[in-house]
Amino acid sequence: MFREWRNRLAIKSKRQADYAWAVLARILAVGLDYGWLDANPCERGGRLYRGSRRDKIWTLDDELAFVEKAPRHLHLP
């Protein structure tokens, strides 16, 4: 039931689906701690989103091009 819900969310955004799953898992964990639930069905859901920002890292050429064209007050940051 919960996995189907997460999979429907993942159609639009895997990252958002993982976040919603984590929030639901935490809520159910509190219910488990208080004894309101016998189990947490979201305890071991895993992740759908595997992101990398490697393509966002600037090369030396990118940095040099930026320094060449950017205003001086932006060089240090």
PDB file of N, H, CA, C and O in Angstrom:
ATOM      1  N   MET A   1       0.825  -1.184   0.000  1.00  0.00           N
ATOM      2  CA  MET A   1       0.000   0.000   0.000  1.00  0.00           C
ATOM      3  C   MET A   1       0.877   1.259   0.000  1.00  0.00           C
ATOM      4  O   MET A   1       0.708   2.126  -0.857  1.00  0.00           O
ATOM      5  N   PHE A   2       1.819   1.367   0.961  1.00  0.00           N
ATOM      6  H   PHE A   2       1.956   0.663   1.657  1.00  0.00           H
ATOM      7  CA  PHE A   2       2.661   2.553   1.041  1.00  0.00           C
ATOM      8  C   PHE A   2       3.643   2.626  -0.123  1.00  0.00           C
ATOM      9  O   PHE A   2       3.929   3.710  -0.631  1.00  0.00           O
ATOM     10  N   ARG A   3       4.158   1.476  -0.543  1.00  0.00           N
ATOM     11  H   ARG A   3       3.926   0.595  -0.130  1.00  0.00           H
ATOM     12  CA  ARG A   3       5.101   1.475  -1.663  1.00  0.00           C
ATOM     13  C   ARG A   3       4.416   1.930  -2.955  1.00  0.00           C
ATOM     14  O   ARG A   3       5.026   2.623  -3.770  1.00  0.00           O
ATOM     15  N   GLU A   4       3.159   1.545  -3.141  1.00  0.00           N
ATOM     16  H   GLU A   4       2.664   0.982  -2.479  1.00  0.00           H
ATOM     17  CA  GLU A   4       2.412   1.993  -4.317  1.00  0.00           C
ATOM     18  C   GLU A   4       2.256   3.511  -4.299  1.00  0.00           C
ATOM     19  O   GLU A   4       2.382   4.173  -5.329  1.00  0.00           O
ATOM     20  N   TRP A   5       1.977   4.052  -3.105  1.00  0.00           N
ATOM     21  H   TRP A   5       1.875   3.513  -2.269  1.00  0.00           H
ATOM     22  CA  TRP A   5       1.845   5.500  -2.945  1.00  0.00           C
ATOM     23  C   TRP A   5       3.160   6.189  -3.301  1.00  0.00           C
ATOM     24  O   TRP A   5       3.174   7.179  -4.032  1.00  0.00           O
ATOM     25  N   ARG A   6       4.268   5.655  -2.775  1.00  0.00           N
ATOM     26  H   ARG A   6       4.257   4.851  -2.180  1.00  0.00           H
ATOM     27  CA  ARG A   6       5.574   6.251  -3.071  1.00  0.00           C
ATOM     28  C   ARG A   6       5.902   6.140  -4.555  1.00  0.00           C
ATOM     29  O   ARG A   6       6.449   7.078  -5.135  1.00  0.00           O
ATOM     30  N   ASN A   7       5.583   5.025  -5.169  1.00  0.00           N
ATOM     31  H   ASN A   7       5.139   4.263  -4.698  1.00  0.00           H
ATOM     32  CA  ASN A   7       5.862   4.848  -6.592  1.00  0.00           C
ATOM     33  C   ASN A   7       5.060   5.812  -7.450  1.00  0.00           C
ATOM     34  O   ASN A   7       5.545   6.274  -8.482  1.00  0.00           O
ATOM     35  N   ARG A   8       3.837   6.120  -7.032  1.00  0.00           N
ATOM     36  H   ARG A   8       3.443   5.745  -6.193  1.00  0.00           H
ATOM     37  CA  ARG A   8       3.046   7.122  -7.759  1.00  0.00           C
ATOM     38  C   ARG A   8       3.692   8.501  -7.627  1.00  0.00           C
ATOM     39  O   ARG A   8       3.738   9.263  -8.592  1.00  0.00           O
ATOM     40  N   LEU A   9       4.193   8.820  -6.423  1.00  0.00           N
ATOM     41  H   LEU A   9       4.156   8.201  -5.639  1.00  0.00           H
ATOM     42  CA  LEU A   9       4.889  10.099  -6.239  1.00  0.00           C
ATOM     43  C   LEU A   9       6.169  10.153  -7.077  1.00  0.00           C
ATOM     44  O   LEU A   9       6.539  11.209  -7.590  1.00  0.00           O
ATOM     45  N   ALA A  10       6.834   9.014  -7.207  1.00  0.00           N
ATOM     46  H   ALA A  10       6.533   8.156  -6.790  1.00  0.00           H
ATOM     47  CA  ALA A  10       8.118   8.955  -7.920  1.00  0.00           C
ATOM     48  C   ALA A  10       7.977   9.219  -9.408  1.00  0.00           C
ATOM     49  O   ALA A  10       8.961   9.551 -10.069  1.00  0.00           O
ATOM     50  N   ILE A  11       6.784   9.079  -9.944  1.00  0.00           N
ATOM     51  H   ILE A  11       5.984   8.808  -9.407  1.00  0.00           H
ATOM     52  CA  ILE A  11       6.573   9.362 -11.365  1.00  0.00           C
ATOM     53  C   ILE A  11       6.927  10.825 -11.643  1.00  0.00           C
ATOM     54  O   ILE A  11       7.521  11.148 -12.672  1.00  0.00           O
ATOM     55  N   LYS A  12       6.557  11.694 -10.718  1.00  0.00           N
ATOM     56  H   LYS A  12       6.075  11.432  -9.882  1.00  0.00           H
ATOM     57  CA  LYS A  12       6.848  13.121 -10.874  1.00  0.00           C
ATOM     58  C   LYS A  12       8.258  13.457 -10.393  1.00  0.00           C
ATOM     59  O   LYS A  12       8.983  14.194 -11.061  1.00  0.00           O
ATOM     60  N   SER A  13       8.655  12.912  -9.223  1.00  0.00           N
ATOM     61  H   SER A  13       8.067  12.313  -8.680  1.00  0.00           H
ATOM     62  CA  SER A  13       9.965  13.242  -8.650  1.00  0.00           C
ATOM     63  C   SER A  13      10.414  12.142  -7.691  1.00  0.00           C
ATOM     64  O   SER A  13       9.801  11.937  -6.643  1.00  0.00           O
ATOM     65  N   LYS A  14      11.473  11.445  -8.048  1.00  0.00           N
ATOM     66  H   LYS A  14      11.971  11.611  -8.899  1.00  0.00           H
ATOM     67  CA  LYS A  14      11.995  10.390  -7.173  1.00  0.00           C
ATOM     68  C   LYS A  14      12.513  10.973  -5.868  1.00  0.00           C
ATOM     69  O   LYS A  14      12.339  10.379  -4.803  1.00  0.00           O
ATOM     70  N   ARG A  15      13.137  12.117  -5.949  1.00  0.00           N
ATOM     71  H   ARG A  15      13.278  12.600  -6.813  1.00  0.00           H
ATOM     72  CA  ARG A  15      13.681  12.746  -4.746  1.00  0.00           C
ATOM     73  C   ARG A  15      12.563  13.138  -3.782  1.00  0.00           C
ATOM     74  O   ARG A  15      12.676  12.922  -2.576  1.00  0.00           O
ATOM     75  N   GLN A  16      11.501  13.706  -4.306  1.00  0.00           N
ATOM     76  H   GLN A  16      11.409  13.882  -5.287  1.00  0.00           H
ATOM     77  CA  GLN A  16      10.363  14.092  -3.477  1.00  0.00           C
ATOM     78  C   GLN A  16       9.681  12.863  -2.889  1.00  0.00           C
ATOM     79  O   GLN A  16       9.226  12.890  -1.746  1.00  0.00           O
ATOM     80  N   ALA A  17       9.610  11.791  -3.663  1.00  0.00           N
ATOM     81  H   ALA A  17       9.979  11.769  -4.592  1.00  0.00           H
ATOM     82  CA  ALA A  17       9.018  10.547  -3.163  1.00  0.00           C
ATOM     83  C   ALA A  17       9.838   9.996  -2.002  1.00  0.00           C
ATOM     84  O   ALA A  17       9.270   9.522  -1.019  1.00  0.00           O
ATOM     85  N   ASP A  18      11.157  10.049  -2.100  1.00  0.00           N
ATOM     86  H   ASP A  18      11.619  10.434  -2.899  1.00  0.00           H
ATOM     87  CA  ASP A  18      12.020   9.594  -1.005  1.00  0.00           C
ATOM     88  C   ASP A  18      11.811  10.440   0.241  1.00  0.00           C
ATOM     89  O   ASP A  18      11.773   9.916   1.354  1.00  0.00           O
ATOM     90  N   TYR A  19      11.676  11.748   0.053  1.00  0.00           N
ATOM     91  H   TYR A  19      11.707  12.174  -0.852  1.00  0.00           H
ATOM     92  CA  TYR A  19      11.464  12.639   1.190  1.00  0.00           C
ATOM     93  C   TYR A  19      10.125  12.326   1.877  1.00  0.00           C
ATOM     94  O   TYR A  19      10.066  12.214   3.101  1.00  0.00           O
ATOM     95  N   ALA A  20       9.071  12.189   1.097  1.00  0.00           N
ATOM     96  H   ALA A  20       9.120  12.280   0.103  1.00  0.00           H
ATOM     97  CA  ALA A  20       7.751  11.876   1.657  1.00  0.00           C
ATOM     98  C   ALA A  20       7.791  10.547   2.393  1.00  0.00           C
ATOM     99  O   ALA A  20       7.192  10.411   3.459  1.00  0.00           O
ATOM    100  N   TRP A  21       8.489   9.565   1.835  1.00  0.00           N
ATOM    101  H   TRP A  21       8.976   9.675   0.969  1.00  0.00           H
ATOM    102  CA  TRP A  21       8.627   8.241   2.461  1.00  0.00           C
ATOM    103  C   TRP A  21       9.341   8.359   3.808  1.00  0.00           C
ATOM    104  O   TRP A  21       8.935   7.741   4.792  1.00  0.00           O
ATOM    105  N   ALA A  22      10.407   9.158   3.840  1.00  0.00           N
ATOM    106  H   ALA A  22      10.737   9.660   3.041  1.00  0.00           H
ATOM    107  CA  ALA A  22      11.174   9.327   5.075  1.00  0.00           C
ATOM    108  C   ALA A  22      10.321   9.982   6.167  1.00  0.00           C
ATOM    109  O   ALA A  22      10.389   9.596   7.334  1.00  0.00           O
ATOM    110  N   VAL A  23       9.519  10.974   5.776  1.00  0.00           N
ATOM    111  H   VAL A  23       9.464  11.288   4.828  1.00  0.00           H
ATOM    112  CA  VAL A  23       8.639  11.638   6.749  1.00  0.00           C
ATOM    113  C   VAL A  23       7.601  10.657   7.274  1.00  0.00           C
ATOM    114  O   VAL A  23       7.366  10.587   8.481  1.00  0.00           O
ATOM    115  N   LEU A  24       6.983   9.906   6.383  1.00  0.00           N
ATOM    116  H   LEU A  24       7.173   9.963   5.403  1.00  0.00           H
ATOM    117  CA  LEU A  24       5.994   8.917   6.811  1.00  0.00           C
ATOM    118  C   LEU A  24       6.634   7.862   7.714  1.00  0.00           C
ATOM    119  O   LEU A  24       6.044   7.468   8.720  1.00  0.00           O
ATOM    120  N   ALA A  25       7.826   7.409   7.364  1.00  0.00           N
ATOM    121  H   ALA A  25       8.305   7.729   6.546  1.00  0.00           H
ATOM    122  CA  ALA A  25       8.524   6.411   8.179  1.00  0.00           C
ATOM    123  C   ALA A  25       8.792   6.949   9.578  1.00  0.00           C
ATOM    124  O   ALA A  25       8.669   6.221  10.563  1.00  0.00           O
ATOM    125  N   ARG A  26       9.157   8.220   9.663  1.00  0.00           N
ATOM    126  H   ARG A  26       9.257   8.811   8.863  1.00  0.00           H
ATOM    127  CA  ARG A  26       9.424   8.821  10.976  1.00  0.00           C
ATOM    128  C   ARG A  26       8.156   8.925  11.803  1.00  0.00           C
ATOM    129  O   ARG A  26       8.166   8.642  13.002  1.00  0.00           O
ATOM    130  N   ILE A  27       7.065   9.331  11.167  1.00  0.00           N
ATOM    131  H   ILE A  27       7.057   9.561  10.194  1.00  0.00           H
ATOM    132  CA  ILE A  27       5.777   9.423  11.873  1.00  0.00           C
ATOM    133  C   ILE A  27       5.372   8.048  12.407  1.00  0.00           C
ATOM    134  O   ILE A  27       4.960   7.913  13.559  1.00  0.00           O
ATOM    135  N   LEU A  28       5.496   7.043  11.561  1.00  0.00           N
ATOM    136  H   LEU A  28       5.830   7.153  10.625  1.00  0.00           H
ATOM    137  CA  LEU A  28       5.136   5.691  11.995  1.00  0.00           C
ATOM    138  C   LEU A  28       6.078   5.174  13.069  1.00  0.00           C
ATOM    139  O   LEU A  28       5.669   4.381  13.917  1.00  0.00           O
ATOM    140  N   ALA A  29       7.339   5.611  13.048  1.00  0.00           N
ATOM    141  H   ALA A  29       7.671   6.255  12.359  1.00  0.00           H
ATOM    142  CA  ALA A  29       8.295   5.204  14.080  1.00  0.00           C
ATOM    143  C   ALA A  29       7.876   5.743  15.451  1.00  0.00           C
ATOM    144  O   ALA A  29       8.031   5.068  16.468  1.00  0.00           O
ATOM    145  N   VAL A  30       7.346   6.961  15.462  1.00  0.00           N
ATOM    146  H   VAL A  30       7.220   7.510  14.636  1.00  0.00           H
ATOM    147  CA  VAL A  30       6.855   7.522  16.721  1.00  0.00           C
ATOM    148  C   VAL A  30       5.677   6.698  17.224  1.00  0.00           C
ATOM    149  O   VAL A  30       5.594   6.391  18.413  1.00  0.00           O
ATOM    150  N   GLY A  31       4.768   6.342  16.325  1.00  0.00           N
ATOM    151  H   GLY A  31       4.836   6.591  15.359  1.00  0.00           H
ATOM    152  CA  GLY A  31       3.639   5.491  16.705  1.00  0.00           C
ATOM    153  C   GLY A  31       4.107   4.146  17.243  1.00  0.00           C
ATOM    154  O   GLY A  31       3.516   3.607  18.179  1.00  0.00           O
ATOM    155  N   LEU A  32       5.147   3.614  16.662  1.00  0.00           N
ATOM    156  H   LEU A  32       5.626   4.051  15.901  1.00  0.00           H
ATOM    157  CA  LEU A  32       5.726   2.349  17.124  1.00  0.00           C
ATOM    158  C   LEU A  32       6.328   2.520  18.513  1.00  0.00           C
ATOM    159  O   LEU A  32       6.140   1.668  19.381  1.00  0.00           O
ATOM    160  N   ASP A  33       7.055   3.624  18.727  1.00  0.00           N
ATOM    161  H   ASP A  33       7.207   4.317  18.022  1.00  0.00           H
ATOM    162  CA  ASP A  33       7.659   3.900  20.033  1.00  0.00           C
ATOM    163  C   ASP A  33       6.613   4.032  21.138  1.00  0.00           C
ATOM    164  O   ASP A  33       6.835   3.589  22.264  1.00  0.00           O
ATOM    165  N   TYR A  34       5.489   4.636  20.815  1.00  0.00           N
ATOM    166  H   TYR A  34       5.309   4.996  19.900  1.00  0.00           H
ATOM    167  CA  TYR A  34       4.425   4.813  21.801  1.00  0.00           C
ATOM    168  C   TYR A  34       3.566   3.559  21.973  1.00  0.00           C
ATOM    169  O   TYR A  34       2.700   3.523  22.847  1.00  0.00           O
ATOM    170  N   GLY A  35       3.791   2.555  21.170  1.00  0.00           N
ATOM    171  H   GLY A  35       4.495   2.584  20.460  1.00  0.00           H
ATOM    172  CA  GLY A  35       3.028   1.324  21.277  1.00  0.00           C
ATOM    173  C   GLY A  35       1.699   1.369  20.551  1.00  0.00           C
ATOM    174  O   GLY A  35       0.857   0.491  20.743  1.00  0.00           O
ATOM    175  N   TRP A  36       1.501   2.379  19.721  1.00  0.00           N
ATOM    176  H   TRP A  36       2.185   3.092  19.566  1.00  0.00           H
ATOM    177  CA  TRP A  36       0.252   2.497  18.974  1.00  0.00           C
ATOM    178  C   TRP A  36       0.230   1.579  17.760  1.00  0.00           C
ATOM    179  O   TRP A  36      -0.836   1.257  17.235  1.00  0.00           O
ATOM    180  N   LEU A  37       1.413   1.159  17.318  1.00  0.00           N
ATOM    181  H   LEU A  37       2.279   1.421  17.745  1.00  0.00           H
ATOM    182  CA  LEU A  37       1.544   0.283  16.144  1.00  0.00           C
ATOM    183  C   LEU A  37       2.355  -0.949  16.522  1.00  0.00           C
ATOM    184  O   LEU A  37       3.162  -0.920  17.451  1.00  0.00           O
ATOM    185  N   ASP A  38       2.127  -2.021  15.790  1.00  0.00           N
ATOM    186  H   ASP A  38       1.472  -2.044  15.035  1.00  0.00           H
ATOM    187  CA  ASP A  38       2.899  -3.246  16.000  1.00  0.00           C
ATOM    188  C   ASP A  38       4.139  -3.289  15.112  1.00  0.00           C
ATOM    189  O   ASP A  38       5.115  -3.971  15.428  1.00  0.00           O
ATOM    190  N   ALA A  39       4.096  -2.561  14.004  1.00  0.00           N
ATOM    191  H   ALA A  39       3.304  -2.007  13.747  1.00  0.00           H
ATOM    192  CA  ALA A  39       5.223  -2.572  13.070  1.00  0.00           C
ATOM    193  C   ALA A  39       5.218  -1.278  12.263  1.00  0.00           C
ATOM    194  O   ALA A  39       4.203  -0.589  12.165  1.00  0.00           O
ATOM    195  N   ASN A  40       6.370  -0.969  11.693  1.00  0.00           N
ATOM    196  H   ASN A  40       7.194  -1.529  11.773  1.00  0.00           H
ATOM    197  CA  ASN A  40       6.499   0.194  10.813  1.00  0.00           C
ATOM    198  C   ASN A  40       6.748  -0.326   9.399  1.00  0.00           C
ATOM    199  O   ASN A  40       7.861  -0.749   9.086  1.00  0.00           O
ATOM    200  N   PRO A  41       5.737  -0.299   8.549  1.00  0.00           N
ATOM    201  CA  PRO A  41       5.904  -0.837   7.199  1.00  0.00           C
ATOM    202  C   PRO A  41       6.847  -0.016   6.321  1.00  0.00           C
ATOM    203  O   PRO A  41       7.235  -0.467   5.243  1.00  0.00           O
ATOM    204  N   CYS A  42       7.214   1.164   6.764  1.00  0.00           N
ATOM    205  H   CYS A  42       6.898   1.530   7.639  1.00  0.00           H
ATOM    206  CA  CYS A  42       8.124   2.019   5.985  1.00  0.00           C
ATOM    207  C   CYS A  42       9.556   1.973   6.510  1.00  0.00           C
ATOM    208  O   CYS A  42      10.404   2.757   6.084  1.00  0.00           O
ATOM    209  N   GLU A  43       9.820   1.062   7.427  1.00  0.00           N
ATOM    210  H   GLU A  43       9.132   0.425   7.774  1.00  0.00           H
ATOM    211  CA  GLU A  43      11.114   1.041   8.085  1.00  0.00           C
ATOM    212  C   GLU A  43      12.280   0.801   7.124  1.00  0.00           C
ATOM    213  O   GLU A  43      13.336   1.416   7.277  1.00  0.00           O
ATOM    214  N   ARG A  44      12.110  -0.064   6.158  1.00  0.00           N
ATOM    215  H   ARG A  44      11.253  -0.563   6.034  1.00  0.00           H
ATOM    216  CA  ARG A  44      13.198  -0.399   5.243  1.00  0.00           C
ATOM    217  C   ARG A  44      12.766  -0.201   3.785  1.00  0.00           C
ATOM    218  O   ARG A  44      12.705  -1.149   3.002  1.00  0.00           O
ATOM    219  N   GLY A  45      12.476   1.024   3.456  1.00  0.00           N
ATOM    220  H   GLY A  45      12.525   1.794   4.092  1.00  0.00           H
ATOM    221  CA  GLY A  45      11.981   1.308   2.117  1.00  0.00           C
ATOM    222  C   GLY A  45      13.052   1.488   1.060  1.00  0.00           C
ATOM    223  O   GLY A  45      12.804   1.285  -0.129  1.00  0.00           O
ATOM    224  N   GLY A  46      14.244   1.869   1.496  1.00  0.00           N
ATOM    225  H   GLY A  46      14.445   2.033   2.462  1.00  0.00           H
ATOM    226  CA  GLY A  46      15.290   2.144   0.521  1.00  0.00           C
ATOM    227  C   GLY A  46      15.059   3.468  -0.174  1.00  0.00           C
ATOM    228  O   GLY A  46      14.100   4.179   0.126  1.00  0.00           O
ATOM    229  N   ARG A  47      15.925   3.792  -1.088  1.00  0.00           N
ATOM    230  H   ARG A  47      16.704   3.214  -1.333  1.00  0.00           H
ATOM    231  CA  ARG A  47      15.837   5.053  -1.817  1.00  0.00           C
ATOM    232  C   ARG A  47      15.595   4.797  -3.297  1.00  0.00           C
ATOM    233  O   ARG A  47      16.055   3.804  -3.860  1.00  0.00           O
ATOM    234  N   LEU A  48      14.874   5.704  -3.902  1.00  0.00           N
ATOM    235  H   LEU A  48      14.501   6.512  -3.445  1.00  0.00           H
ATOM    236  CA  LEU A  48      14.634   5.649  -5.338  1.00  0.00           C
ATOM    237  C   LEU A  48      15.581   6.584  -6.086  1.00  0.00           C
ATOM    238  O   LEU A  48      15.984   6.311  -7.217  1.00  0.00           O
ATOM    239  N   TYR A  49      15.928   7.692  -5.430  1.00  0.00           N
ATOM    240  H   TYR A  49      15.602   7.913  -4.512  1.00  0.00           H
ATOM    241  CA  TYR A  49      16.725   8.738  -6.077  1.00  0.00           C
ATOM    242  C   TYR A  49      18.204   8.506  -5.808  1.00  0.00           C
ATOM    243  O   TYR A  49      18.618   8.350  -4.659  1.00  0.00           O
ATOM    244  N   ARG A  50      18.972   8.487  -6.837  1.00  0.00           N
ATOM    245  H   ARG A  50      18.637   8.614  -7.770  1.00  0.00           H
ATOM    246  CA  ARG A  50      20.431   8.394  -6.742  1.00  0.00           C
ATOM    247  C   ARG A  50      21.006   9.566  -7.516  1.00  0.00           C
ATOM    248  O   ARG A  50      21.133   9.512  -8.739  1.00  0.00           O
ATOM    249  N   GLY A  51      21.347  10.610  -6.805  1.00  0.00           N
ATOM    250  H   GLY A  51      21.243  10.653  -5.812  1.00  0.00           H
ATOM    251  CA  GLY A  51      21.803  11.814  -7.478  1.00  0.00           C
ATOM    252  C   GLY A  51      23.297  12.024  -7.343  1.00  0.00           C
ATOM    253  O   GLY A  51      23.927  11.585  -6.381  1.00  0.00           O
ATOM    254  N   SER A  52      23.823  12.683  -8.297  1.00  0.00           N
ATOM    255  H   SER A  52      23.312  13.039  -9.079  1.00  0.00           H
ATOM    256  CA  SER A  52      25.219  13.072  -8.283  1.00  0.00           C
ATOM    257  C   SER A  52      25.298  14.483  -8.849  1.00  0.00           C
ATOM    258  O   SER A  52      24.588  14.826  -9.794  1.00  0.00           O
ATOM    259  N   ARG A  53      26.147  15.274  -8.275  1.00  0.00           N
ATOM    260  H   ARG A  53      26.724  14.995  -7.507  1.00  0.00           H
ATOM    261  CA  ARG A  53      26.316  16.642  -8.769  1.00  0.00           C
ATOM    262  C   ARG A  53      27.668  16.795  -9.450  1.00  0.00           C
ATOM    263  O   ARG A  53      28.199  17.902  -9.540  1.00  0.00           O
ATOM    264  N   ARG A  54      28.218  15.705  -9.921  1.00  0.00           N
ATOM    265  H   ARG A  54      27.787  14.806  -9.847  1.00  0.00           H
ATOM    266  CA  ARG A  54      29.515  15.750 -10.590  1.00  0.00           C
ATOM    267  C   ARG A  54      29.522  16.689 -11.780  1.00  0.00           C
ATOM    268  O   ARG A  54      30.530  17.334 -12.068  1.00  0.00           O
ATOM    269  N   ASP A  55      28.402  16.763 -12.464  1.00  0.00           N
ATOM    270  H   ASP A  55      27.583  16.238 -12.230  1.00  0.00           H
ATOM    271  CA  ASP A  55      28.332  17.638 -13.632  1.00  0.00           C
ATOM    272  C   ASP A  55      28.304  19.116 -13.248  1.00  0.00           C
ATOM    273  O   ASP A  55      28.413  19.978 -14.120  1.00  0.00           O
ATOM    274  N   LYS A  56      28.161  19.421 -11.961  1.00  0.00           N
ATOM    275  H   LYS A  56      28.072  18.720 -11.253  1.00  0.00           H
ATOM    276  CA  LYS A  56      28.113  20.800 -11.485  1.00  0.00           C
ATOM    277  C   LYS A  56      29.485  21.319 -11.049  1.00  0.00           C
ATOM    278  O   LYS A  56      29.635  22.514 -10.796  1.00  0.00           O
ATOM    279  N   ILE A  57      30.477  20.449 -10.959  1.00  0.00           N
ATOM    280  H   ILE A  57      30.355  19.478 -11.165  1.00  0.00           H
ATOM    281  CA  ILE A  57      31.810  20.850 -10.524  1.00  0.00           C
ATOM    282  C   ILE A  57      32.518  21.563 -11.668  1.00  0.00           C
ATOM    283  O   ILE A  57      32.575  21.069 -12.794  1.00  0.00           O
ATOM    284  N   TRP A  58      33.050  22.724 -11.355  1.00  0.00           N
ATOM    285  H   TRP A  58      33.004  23.125 -10.440  1.00  0.00           H
ATOM    286  CA  TRP A  58      33.724  23.512 -12.372  1.00  0.00           C
ATOM    287  C   TRP A  58      35.115  22.967 -12.657  1.00  0.00           C
ATOM    288  O   TRP A  58      35.828  22.547 -11.746  1.00  0.00           O
ATOM    289  N   THR A  59      35.486  22.977 -13.902  1.00  0.00           N
ATOM    290  H   THR A  59      34.907  23.318 -14.643  1.00  0.00           H
ATOM    291  CA  THR A  59      36.845  22.626 -14.299  1.00  0.00           C
ATOM    292  C   THR A  59      37.714  23.875 -14.159  1.00  0.00           C
ATOM    293  O   THR A  59      37.208  24.972 -13.921  1.00  0.00           O
ATOM    294  N   LEU A  60      39.012  23.698 -14.307  1.00  0.00           N
ATOM    295  H   LEU A  60      39.423  22.807 -14.500  1.00  0.00           H
ATOM    296  CA  LEU A  60      39.920  24.848 -14.257  1.00  0.00           C
ATOM    297  C   LEU A  60      39.578  25.844 -15.366  1.00  0.00           C
ATOM    298  O   LEU A  60      39.630  27.054 -15.147  1.00  0.00           O
ATOM    299  N   ASP A  61      39.232  25.349 -16.542  1.00  0.00           N
ATOM    300  H   ASP A  61      39.190  24.366 -16.720  1.00  0.00           H
ATOM    301  CA  ASP A  61      38.837  26.231 -17.652  1.00  0.00           C
ATOM    302  C   ASP A  61      37.581  27.037 -17.313  1.00  0.00           C
ATOM    303  O   ASP A  61      37.483  28.216 -17.651  1.00  0.00           O
ATOM    304  N   ASP A  62      36.623  26.389 -16.642  1.00  0.00           N
ATOM    305  H   ASP A  62      36.704  25.431 -16.368  1.00  0.00           H
ATOM    306  CA  ASP A  62      35.409  27.096 -16.218  1.00  0.00           C
ATOM    307  C   ASP A  62      35.757  28.227 -15.253  1.00  0.00           C
ATOM    308  O   ASP A  62      35.243  29.338 -15.376  1.00  0.00           O
ATOM    309  N   GLU A  63      36.635  27.934 -14.291  1.00  0.00           N
ATOM    310  H   GLU A  63      37.053  27.031 -14.191  1.00  0.00           H
ATOM    311  CA  GLU A  63      37.024  28.943 -13.313  1.00  0.00           C
ATOM    312  C   GLU A  63      37.739  30.117 -13.981  1.00  0.00           C
ATOM    313  O   GLU A  63      37.466  31.278 -13.676  1.00  0.00           O
ATOM    314  N   LEU A  64      38.641  29.804 -14.880  1.00  0.00           N
ATOM    315  H   LEU A  64      38.863  28.861 -15.128  1.00  0.00           H
ATOM    316  CA  LEU A  64      39.388  30.862 -15.564  1.00  0.00           C
ATOM    317  C   LEU A  64      38.458  31.743 -16.405  1.00  0.00           C
ATOM    318  O   LEU A  64      38.615  32.963 -16.441  1.00  0.00           O
ATOM    319  N   ALA A  65      37.500  31.120 -17.075  1.00  0.00           N
ATOM    320  H   ALA A  65      37.373  30.128 -17.047  1.00  0.00           H
ATOM    321  CA  ALA A  65      36.535  31.876 -17.880  1.00  0.00           C
ATOM    322  C   ALA A  65      35.680  32.778 -16.990  1.00  0.00           C
ATOM    323  O   ALA A  65      35.357  33.905 -17.366  1.00  0.00           O
ATOM    324  N   PHE A  66      35.319  32.277 -15.815  1.00  0.00           N
ATOM    325  H   PHE A  66      35.582  31.362 -15.510  1.00  0.00           H
ATOM    326  CA  PHE A  66      34.527  33.080 -14.883  1.00  0.00           C
ATOM    327  C   PHE A  66      35.316  34.292 -14.402  1.00  0.00           C
ATOM    328  O   PHE A  66      34.821  35.419 -14.438  1.00  0.00           O
ATOM    329  N   VAL A  67      36.549  34.053 -13.950  1.00  0.00           N
ATOM    330  H   VAL A  67      36.951  33.138 -13.921  1.00  0.00           H
ATOM    331  CA  VAL A  67      37.378  35.143 -13.440  1.00  0.00           C
ATOM    332  C   VAL A  67      37.645  36.191 -14.520  1.00  0.00           C
ATOM    333  O   VAL A  67      37.736  37.385 -14.235  1.00  0.00           O
ATOM    334  N   GLU A  68      37.765  35.735 -15.733  1.00  0.00           N
ATOM    335  H   GLU A  68      37.691  34.765 -15.965  1.00  0.00           H
ATOM    336  CA  GLU A  68      38.017  36.649 -16.842  1.00  0.00           C
ATOM    337  C   GLU A  68      36.841  37.593 -17.088  1.00  0.00           C
ATOM    338  O   GLU A  68      37.044  38.759 -17.424  1.00  0.00           O
ATOM    339  N   LYS A  69      35.616  37.099 -16.923  1.00  0.00           N
ATOM    340  H   LYS A  69      35.451  36.151 -16.650  1.00  0.00           H
ATOM    341  CA  LYS A  69      34.435  37.884 -17.289  1.00  0.00           C
ATOM    342  C   LYS A  69      33.652  38.443 -16.107  1.00  0.00           C
ATOM    343  O   LYS A  69      32.893  39.397 -16.276  1.00  0.00           O
ATOM    344  N   ALA A  70      33.815  37.879 -14.925  1.00  0.00           N
ATOM    345  H   ALA A  70      34.432  37.104 -14.788  1.00  0.00           H
ATOM    346  CA  ALA A  70      33.024  38.305 -13.766  1.00  0.00           C
ATOM    347  C   ALA A  70      33.576  39.602 -13.167  1.00  0.00           C
ATOM    348  O   ALA A  70      34.765  39.891 -13.298  1.00  0.00           O
ATOM    349  N   PRO A  71      32.719  40.375 -12.517  1.00  0.00           N
ATOM    350  CA  PRO A  71      33.184  41.567 -11.820  1.00  0.00           C
ATOM    351  C   PRO A  71      34.182  41.198 -10.710  1.00  0.00           C
ATOM    352  O   PRO A  71      34.116  40.105 -10.148  1.00  0.00           O
ATOM    353  N   ARG A  72      35.077  42.090 -10.412  1.00  0.00           N
ATOM    354  H   ARG A  72      35.131  42.978 -10.869  1.00  0.00           H
ATOM    355  CA  ARG A  72      36.158  41.818  -9.460  1.00  0.00           C
ATOM    356  C   ARG A  72      35.640  41.386  -8.086  1.00  0.00           C
ATOM    357  O   ARG A  72      36.243  40.524  -7.446  1.00  0.00           O
ATOM    358  N   HIS A  73      34.544  41.967  -7.632  1.00  0.00           N
ATOM    359  H   HIS A  73      34.054  42.666  -8.152  1.00  0.00           H
ATOM    360  CA  HIS A  73      34.045  41.628  -6.292  1.00  0.00           C
ATOM    361  C   HIS A  73      33.535  40.184  -6.205  1.00  0.00           C
ATOM    362  O   HIS A  73      33.276  39.705  -5.101  1.00  0.00           O
ATOM    363  N   LEU A  74      33.384  39.487  -7.316  1.00  0.00           N
ATOM    364  H   LEU A  74      33.594  39.877  -8.212  1.00  0.00           H
ATOM    365  CA  LEU A  74      32.951  38.096  -7.304  1.00  0.00           C
ATOM    366  C   LEU A  74      34.104  37.111  -7.453  1.00  0.00           C
ATOM    367  O   LEU A  74      33.884  35.901  -7.405  1.00  0.00           O
ATOM    368  N   HIS A  75      35.308  37.594  -7.630  1.00  0.00           N
ATOM    369  H   HIS A  75      35.487  38.577  -7.669  1.00  0.00           H
ATOM    370  CA  HIS A  75      36.438  36.703  -7.840  1.00  0.00           C
ATOM    371  C   HIS A  75      36.752  35.841  -6.629  1.00  0.00           C
ATOM    372  O   HIS A  75      36.978  34.640  -6.781  1.00  0.00           O
ATOM    373  N   LEU A  76      36.772  36.411  -5.441  1.00  0.00           N
ATOM    374  H   LEU A  76      36.588  37.386  -5.318  1.00  0.00           H
ATOM    375  CA  LEU A  76      37.132  35.647  -4.248  1.00  0.00           C
ATOM    376  C   LEU A  76      36.115  34.547  -3.915  1.00  0.00           C
ATOM    377  O   LEU A  76      36.517  33.408  -3.676  1.00  0.00           O
ATOM    378  N   PRO A  77      34.821  34.851  -3.893  1.00  0.00           N
ATOM    379  CA  PRO A  77      33.871  33.778  -3.577  1.00  0.00           C
ATOM    380  C   PRO A  77      33.957  32.670  -4.593  1.00  0.00           C
ATOM    381  O   PRO A  77      33.231  31.681  -4.491  1.00  0.00           O
TER     382      PRO A  77
END
